[in-house]
């Protein structure tokens, strides 16, 4: 399954923003999302992300001393 974006050109036509890679005459199914719903969903995801980010990196986050490190990350460059 692919998720593609398209521009509505009129009430009967869509213009794909990128090629679909199917031959002419192929049958496809289209699911249409209301842009208002997308904004609400995005807002919900952003709030959830921020909440989890704050719990992982907030003021309560303990300080880790070098003695607590079990295995050094050899690729880390400060």
N, CA and C of each residue as an Amber inpcrd file, in Angstrom:
protein
   234
   0.8460000  -1.1790000   0.0000000   0.0000000   0.0000000   0.0000000
   0.8910000   1.2420000   0.0000000   0.4870000   2.2300000  -0.7690000
   1.1940000   3.5060000  -0.8190000   0.2660000   4.5890000  -0.2920000
   0.8360000   5.5800000   0.3450000   0.0750000   6.7700000   0.7210000
   0.6400000   7.9000000  -0.1180000  -0.2040000   8.4880000  -0.9430000
   0.2140000   9.5450000  -1.8630000  -0.5600000  10.8120000  -1.5770000
   0.0260000  11.9300000  -1.9350000  -0.6740000  13.2000000  -1.8270000
  -1.0880000  13.6440000  -3.2170000  -2.2260000  14.3280000  -3.2650000
  -2.7340000  14.8310000  -4.5400000  -3.4030000  16.1780000  -4.3040000
  -3.4660000  16.9400000  -5.3620000  -4.1420000  18.2370000  -5.3350000
  -5.4880000  18.0740000  -6.0310000  -6.5480000  18.5950000  -5.4190000
  -7.8670000  18.5520000  -6.0440000  -7.9050000  19.6640000  -7.0850000
  -8.0570000  19.2860000  -8.3700000  -8.0940000  20.2920000  -9.4340000
  -9.5160000  20.7550000  -9.7190000 -10.4860000  19.8630000  -9.5540000
 -11.9040000  20.2140000  -9.6090000 -12.6590000  19.0820000  -8.9170000
 -13.9800000  19.1180000  -8.9220000 -14.7600000  18.1350000  -8.1590000
 -14.6260000  16.7020000  -8.6770000 -14.0380000  16.5020000  -9.8540000
 -13.8950000  15.1610000 -10.4280000 -12.4540000  14.7200000 -10.6720000
 -11.4850000  15.5990000 -10.4240000 -10.1070000  15.2700000 -10.8030000
  -9.1080000  15.5870000  -9.6910000  -8.0800000  14.7310000  -9.6380000
  -6.9580000  14.9250000  -8.7290000  -5.6760000  14.9950000  -9.5470000
  -4.7120000  15.7640000  -9.0630000  -3.3930000  15.8070000  -9.6910000
  -2.4080000  15.2610000  -8.6610000  -1.8030000  14.1050000  -8.9740000
  -0.8420000  13.4970000  -8.0600000   0.3930000  14.3770000  -7.9310000
   0.9260000  14.4680000  -6.7120000   2.1240000  15.2650000  -6.4910000
   3.3970000  14.4870000  -6.8110000   3.2710000  13.1720000  -6.9750000
   4.4010000  12.3440000  -7.4030000   3.8530000  11.1930000  -8.2380000
   4.6630000  10.6340000  -9.1360000   4.1780000   9.5470000  -9.9910000
   3.7360000   8.3330000  -9.1720000   2.7250000   7.6470000  -9.6750000
   2.1780000   6.4940000  -8.9610000   2.7850000   5.1810000  -9.4410000
   3.3200000   5.1380000 -10.6360000   3.9850000   3.9400000 -11.1370000
   3.0510000   2.8120000 -11.5230000   1.8360000   3.1130000 -11.8970000
   0.8840000   2.0970000 -12.3570000   0.5210000   2.3770000 -13.8070000
   0.2220000   1.3440000 -14.5650000  -0.1440000   1.5660000 -15.9670000
  -1.5190000   2.2200000 -16.0960000  -1.7420000   2.9580000 -17.1920000
  -3.0540000   3.5600000 -17.4340000  -4.1430000   2.4900000 -17.3980000
  -5.2830000   2.8470000 -16.8330000  -6.4070000   1.9240000 -16.7400000
  -6.4160000   1.1090000 -15.4560000  -5.3500000   1.2270000 -14.6460000
  -5.3090000   0.4970000 -13.3740000  -6.4140000   1.0040000 -12.4550000
  -7.0100000   0.1080000 -11.7090000  -8.0410000   0.4710000 -10.7380000
  -7.3690000   0.6720000  -9.3810000  -7.7220000   1.7560000  -8.7050000
  -7.1810000   2.0370000  -7.3830000  -8.3230000   2.4330000  -6.4550000
  -8.0690000   2.3760000  -5.1610000  -9.0150000   2.8600000  -4.1570000
  -8.4100000   4.0950000  -3.5200000  -9.2460000   5.0810000  -3.2420000
  -8.7780000   6.3370000  -2.6700000  -9.5240000   6.5900000  -1.3720000
  -8.7790000   6.9440000  -0.3470000  -9.3540000   7.3340000   0.9360000
  -9.1000000   8.8250000   1.0950000 -10.1250000   9.6040000   1.3680000
  -9.9950000  11.0540000   1.4620000 -10.0960000  11.4770000   2.9250000
  -9.0900000  12.2110000   3.3890000  -9.0980000  12.7270000   4.7520000
  -9.4830000  14.1970000   4.7280000 -10.2960000  14.5830000   5.6710000
 -10.6820000  15.9810000   5.8270000  -9.4790000  16.7410000   6.3910000
  -9.0350000  17.8330000   5.7400000  -7.8750000  18.5780000   6.2390000
  -8.0350000  19.0340000   7.6890000  -9.2530000  19.3250000   8.1220000
  -9.4760000  19.7170000   9.5200000  -9.1490000  18.5630000  10.4550000
  -9.5190000  17.3510000  10.0780000  -9.2230000  16.1770000  10.8970000
  -7.7200000  15.9510000  10.9820000  -7.0170000  16.1950000   9.8870000
  -5.5710000  16.0060000   9.8650000  -4.9160000  16.9670000  10.8560000
  -5.3750000  18.2260000  10.8920000  -4.8120000  19.2100000  11.8120000
  -5.0500000  18.7960000  13.2560000  -6.2580000  18.3050000  13.5630000
  -6.5700000  17.8600000  14.9190000  -5.7060000  16.6690000  15.3060000
  -5.5480000  15.7240000  14.3850000  -4.7330000  14.5470000  14.6710000
  -3.2730000  14.9490000  14.8680000  -2.7910000  15.8480000  14.0310000
  -1.4030000  16.3080000  14.1620000  -1.1980000  16.9850000  15.5130000
  -2.1470000  17.8130000  15.9110000  -2.0690000  18.4940000  17.2060000
  -2.0040000  17.4800000  18.3480000  -2.8200000  16.4330000  18.2620000
  -2.8290000  15.3830000  19.2850000  -1.4780000  14.6830000  19.3470000
  -0.9190000  14.3310000  18.1860000   0.3840000  13.6610000  18.1520000
   1.4850000  14.5690000  18.6870000   1.4290000  15.8530000  18.3630000
   2.4440000  16.7800000  18.8600000   2.3910000  16.9010000  20.3780000
   1.1680000  16.9870000  20.9390000   1.0250000  17.0520000  22.3970000
   1.5830000  15.7930000  23.0550000   1.2460000  14.6300000  22.4940000
   1.7310000  13.3640000  23.0360000   3.2570000  13.2840000  22.9490000
   3.8130000  13.7120000  21.8270000   5.2700000  13.6910000  21.6520000
   5.9550000  14.5820000  22.6810000   5.4100000  15.7740000  22.8720000
   6.0080000  16.7090000  23.8260000   5.9420000  16.1490000  25.2380000
   4.8080000  15.5540000  25.5920000   4.6460000  14.9650000  26.9260000
   5.6990000  13.8820000  27.1580000   5.8750000  12.9980000  26.1880000
   6.8590000  11.9220000  26.3300000   8.2910000  12.4510000  26.3040000
   8.5350000  13.4720000  25.5050000   9.8640000  14.0850000  25.4650000
  10.2050000  14.6750000  26.8270000   9.2240000  15.3870000  27.4220000
   9.4540000  16.0040000  28.7260000   9.6860000  14.9570000  29.8080000
   8.9860000  13.8300000  29.7200000   9.1920000  12.7950000  30.7410000
  10.5660000  12.1420000  30.5830000  11.0760000  12.0880000  29.3700000
  12.3870000  11.4790000  29.1380000  13.5390000  12.4410000  29.4150000
  13.3320000  13.7300000  29.1560000  14.4220000  14.6920000  29.2580000
  14.0830000  15.8810000  30.1440000  13.1150000  15.7320000  31.0440000
  12.6790000  16.8310000  31.9000000  13.6250000  17.0800000  33.0590000
  13.1970000  17.9710000  33.9590000  14.0080000  18.3350000  35.1170000
  14.2240000  17.1650000  36.0700000  13.3340000  16.1610000  36.0340000
  13.4560000  15.0030000  36.9280000  14.5390000  14.0320000  36.4610000
  15.0380000  14.2270000  35.2650000  16.0180000  13.2880000  34.6980000
  17.2650000  13.2610000  35.5770000  17.6570000  12.0770000  36.0450000
  18.8410000  12.0050000  36.9080000  20.1200000  12.2890000  36.1200000
  21.1160000  12.7610000  36.8470000  22.4240000  12.9580000  36.2350000
  23.1730000  11.6320000  36.3190000  23.7920000  11.2500000  35.2530000
  24.5260000   9.9960000  35.2210000  26.0180000  10.2750000  35.3140000
  26.6590000   9.6290000  36.2680000  28.1030000   9.8020000  36.4310000
  28.8270000   8.8270000  35.5010000  30.0880000   9.1110000  35.1720000
  30.8440000   8.1860000  34.3160000  30.9130000   6.7720000  34.8950000
  30.8670000   6.6440000  36.2270000  30.9240000   5.3330000  36.8510000
  29.6860000   4.4870000  36.6020000  28.5900000   5.1170000  36.1850000
  27.3430000   4.3900000  35.9310000  27.2970000   3.8080000  34.5210000
  28.2360000   4.2050000  33.6730000  28.2350000   3.7450000  32.2840000
  28.7530000   2.3150000  32.2220000  27.9440000   1.4240000  31.6560000
  28.3230000   0.0090000  31.5580000  29.1350000  -0.2770000  30.3010000
  28.8010000   0.4040000  29.2170000  29.5020000   0.1700000  27.9540000
  29.6250000   1.5040000  27.2270000  30.8330000   1.8660000  26.8530000
  31.0600000   3.1280000  26.1580000  30.5960000   3.0430000  24.7110000
  30.0380000   4.1370000  24.2190000  29.6730000   4.2520000  22.8100000
  30.9090000   4.7710000  22.0780000  31.5600000   3.9170000  21.3350000
  32.8120000   4.2730000  20.6640000  32.6120000   5.3120000  19.5650000
  31.3740000   5.4550000  19.0790000  31.1020000   6.4080000  18.0000000
  30.7590000   7.7970000  18.5280000  30.5590000   7.9250000  19.8460000
  30.1760000   9.2130000  20.4270000  31.3330000  10.1940000  20.3460000
  31.0270000  11.4040000  19.8580000  32.0140000  12.4740000  19.7890000
  31.4050000  13.7010000  20.4520000  31.9220000  14.1040000  21.6250000
  31.3460000  15.2660000  22.3360000  31.5740000  16.5650000  21.6080000
